[in-house]
Amino acid sequence: MKRPDQDFWNVAVDCTLRLMPFIVALGCSRSEQSEKQSAQQPPKPSAESPMQSPTPPEAIAARERGKACLKAGDPAKALTAFDEAIRLDQNYADAYCQRGNAHFDLAQFDKAIADFKTAVRLDPKLFEAYCNRGLTYSEKGQFEEAIADYTKAAEVKPSEADVAYRGRANVHIAMHQLDKAIADFDKAIQAKETCGAAYGGRGKAYFDKGNLSKAMDDCTRAIELDPKNALWFMQRAGIYSQSNDPKHAVADFSEAIRLDPENSALYQLRGQTYRALGEKVQAEADLAKAKQLQDGTK
């Protein structure tokens, strides 16, 4: 079986990183659990944790301000709010976890890990803290520690295990252990059959192994489950390109561009595909558009 041309995927890396916030370069987002937590109440102490006084409403409000700042892309301002929440309640596990997220966004990985450690000490069942510490360890290249955290996350919250298995799969990809990565994506799919990200991640792993048929099947399934995610169209376009089917590749790049029209990498990739088809005018237009977006001009 033909091994995919890695030059194609190297060009696509920037596109991948931009399309999915909080991604480890190979496709797993930071834990989605924070979006599901109540905006009114912090996580309850676990059975292993000592009884604690109720968190003051002012601390909860400060945490919410910090989360809003994170969502708005201002982690520095978020830190101030989380510091305030922790000052008001030094046992507020989720405030430490969220401050760890802010440190992560600022690439302050050691500080992030310290906060996640405090969070799980205060609440040993805080799923998000394990997942996000695993992601942080992965960013630092401490892969064994990352695997341990994702494994623990799957244990403490089986209902969210697909997130943990996807995270662990990406660590295996970073370690060039593609078969182990595929096994973990399999577990993620078993845990949540409608998880488009698990199919898309497994498709990427199959692509790296040179199994274009399985990669195509998985990316198509990811599109069916998550049709508004430009990443899956970009990935499938790459598979079409490697399968000597540039016309279908152009169609998928075009759909990805419709979903994310400001992404320069998509125009660059479609331009290269048009060039392979001998369609010079379209190729030059796309490559010019890519450069325009890269330069920040209109």
Sequence and secondary structure as in RCSB ss.txt:
>XXXX:A:sequence
MKRPDQDFWNVAVDCTLRLMPFIVALGCSRSEQSEKQSAQQPPKPSAESPMQSPTPPEAIAARERGKACLKAGDP
AKALTAFDEAIRLDQNYADAYCQRGNAHFDLAQFDKAIADFKTAVRLDPKLFEAYCNRGLTYSEKGQFEEAIADY
TKAAEVKPSEADVAYRGRANVHIAMHQLDKAIADFDKAIQAKETCGAAYGGRGKAYFDKGNLSKAMDDCTRAIEL
DPKNALWFMQRAGIYSQSNDPKHAVADFSEAIRLDPENSALYQLRGQTYRALGEKVQAEADLAKAKQLQDGTK
>XXXX:A:secstr
     HHHHHHHHHHHHHHSTTEETTTEES THHHHS SSS     TTS       HHHHHHHHHHHHHHHTT H
HHHHHHHHHHHHH TT HHHHHHHHHHHHHTT HHHHHHHHHHHHHH TT HHHHHHHHHHHHHTT HHHHHHHH
HHHHHH GGGHHHHHHHHHHHHHHTT HHHHHHHHHHHHHH TT HHHHHHHHHHHHHHT HHHHHHHHHHHHHH
 TT HHHHHHHHHHHHHTT HHHHHHHHHHHHHH TT HHHHHHHHHHHHHTT HHHHHHHHHHHHHHHHT  
